[in-house]
């Protein structure tokens, strides 16, 4: 009977040790995953900011091209008028 009680107590402490070990291990893994997610989010935010800057730059260029085309057209007409007036 004493051997059974000793085995049960030993088993209970073994299980308790395993549970505590698993809890600490899971917390450590959870912290690592959280850090990786934070890092990935920071990289994503940086890439989005860069893409936003490039899109704004492209949009500004797209707005200016028609103005330049009109100025070139006017300049071509003026050159043609000057050539015809000779």
C-alpha beads as a LAMMPS data file, in Angstrom:
LAMMPS data file: protein, C-alpha beads

86 atoms
85 bonds

1 atom types
1 bond types

-500.0 500.0 xlo xhi
-500.0 500.0 ylo yhi
-500.0 500.0 zlo zhi

Masses

1 110.0

Atoms # bond

1 1 1 0.000 0.000 0.000
2 1 1 2.823 2.394 0.861
3 1 1 4.455 1.671 -2.506
4 1 1 1.251 2.609 -4.331
5 1 1 0.944 5.897 -2.427
6 1 1 4.614 6.703 -3.072
7 1 1 4.176 5.899 -6.777
8 1 1 1.026 8.042 -6.969
9 1 1 2.763 10.998 -5.277
10 1 1 5.794 10.609 -7.549
11 1 1 3.524 10.435 -10.616
12 1 1 1.568 13.498 -9.505
13 1 1 4.764 15.544 -9.067
14 1 1 6.045 14.336 -12.432
15 1 1 2.840 15.424 -14.142
16 1 1 2.940 18.765 -12.298
17 1 1 6.537 19.313 -13.445
18 1 1 5.611 18.522 -17.049
19 1 1 2.607 20.883 -16.937
20 1 1 4.718 23.732 -15.529
21 1 1 7.430 23.088 -18.110
22 1 1 4.905 23.122 -20.966
23 1 1 3.296 26.350 -19.743
24 1 1 6.665 28.122 -19.626
25 1 1 7.668 26.741 -23.019
26 1 1 4.393 27.834 -24.616
27 1 1 4.753 31.329 -23.159
28 1 1 8.272 31.599 -24.569
29 1 1 7.119 30.399 -28.008
30 1 1 4.162 32.789 -27.859
31 1 1 6.505 35.694 -27.126
32 1 1 8.719 34.711 -30.071
33 1 1 5.733 34.493 -32.414
34 1 1 4.473 37.867 -31.201
35 1 1 7.903 39.407 -31.858
36 1 1 7.982 37.905 -35.366
37 1 1 4.504 39.265 -36.079
38 1 1 5.508 42.723 -34.835
39 1 1 8.583 42.650 -37.078
40 1 1 6.564 41.498 -40.087
41 1 1 3.978 44.239 -39.450
42 1 1 6.717 46.881 -39.284
43 1 1 8.173 45.689 -42.601
44 1 1 4.701 45.687 -44.183
45 1 1 4.018 49.218 -42.913
46 1 1 7.336 50.408 -44.358
47 1 1 6.582 48.849 -47.741
48 1 1 3.098 50.385 -47.810
49 1 1 4.541 53.826 -47.043
50 1 1 7.082 53.446 -49.860
51 1 1 4.410 52.310 -52.322
52 1 1 2.182 55.208 -51.292
53 1 1 5.042 57.637 -51.964
54 1 1 5.666 56.084 -55.385
55 1 1 1.969 56.224 -56.297
56 1 1 1.788 59.895 -55.323
57 1 1 4.880 60.610 -57.392
58 1 1 3.378 58.759 -60.353
59 1 1 0.050 60.571 -59.979
60 1 1 1.845 63.925 -59.976
61 1 1 3.674 62.902 -63.149
62 1 1 0.411 61.732 -64.740
63 1 1 -1.151 65.150 -64.008
64 1 1 1.767 67.022 -65.555
65 1 1 2.034 65.040 -68.819
66 1 1 -1.121 66.495 -70.427
67 1 1 0.065 70.003 -69.533
68 1 1 3.415 69.309 -71.181
69 1 1 1.701 67.854 -74.241
70 1 1 -0.393 71.006 -74.595
71 1 1 2.688 73.203 -74.237
72 1 1 4.497 71.172 -76.911
73 1 1 1.495 71.459 -79.221
74 1 1 1.414 75.236 -78.772
75 1 1 5.168 75.463 -79.341
76 1 1 4.863 73.379 -82.523
77 1 1 2.110 75.676 -83.837
78 1 1 4.225 78.730 -83.100
79 1 1 7.218 77.185 -84.880
80 1 1 5.017 76.285 -87.841
81 1 1 3.662 79.846 -87.934
82 1 1 7.197 81.253 -87.861
83 1 1 8.275 78.935 -90.680
84 1 1 5.248 79.906 -92.780
85 1 1 5.784 83.630 -92.270
86 1 1 9.203 83.557 -93.989

Bonds

1 1 1 2
2 1 2 3
3 1 3 4
4 1 4 5
5 1 5 6
6 1 6 7
7 1 7 8
8 1 8 9
9 1 9 10
10 1 10 11
11 1 11 12
12 1 12 13
13 1 13 14
14 1 14 15
15 1 15 16
16 1 16 17
17 1 17 18
18 1 18 19
19 1 19 20
20 1 20 21
21 1 21 22
22 1 22 23
23 1 23 24
24 1 24 25
25 1 25 26
26 1 26 27
27 1 27 28
28 1 28 29
29 1 29 30
30 1 30 31
31 1 31 32
32 1 32 33
33 1 33 34
34 1 34 35
35 1 35 36
36 1 36 37
37 1 37 38
38 1 38 39
39 1 39 40
40 1 40 41
41 1 41 42
42 1 42 43
43 1 43 44
44 1 44 45
45 1 45 46
46 1 46 47
47 1 47 48
48 1 48 49
49 1 49 50
50 1 50 51
51 1 51 52
52 1 52 53
53 1 53 54
54 1 54 55
55 1 55 56
56 1 56 57
57 1 57 58
58 1 58 59
59 1 59 60
60 1 60 61
61 1 61 62
62 1 62 63
63 1 63 64
64 1 64 65
65 1 65 66
66 1 66 67
67 1 67 68
68 1 68 69
69 1 69 70
70 1 70 71
71 1 71 72
72 1 72 73
73 1 73 74
74 1 74 75
75 1 75 76
76 1 76 77
77 1 77 78
78 1 78 79
79 1 79 80
80 1 80 81
81 1 81 82
82 1 82 83
83 1 83 84
84 1 84 85
85 1 85 86
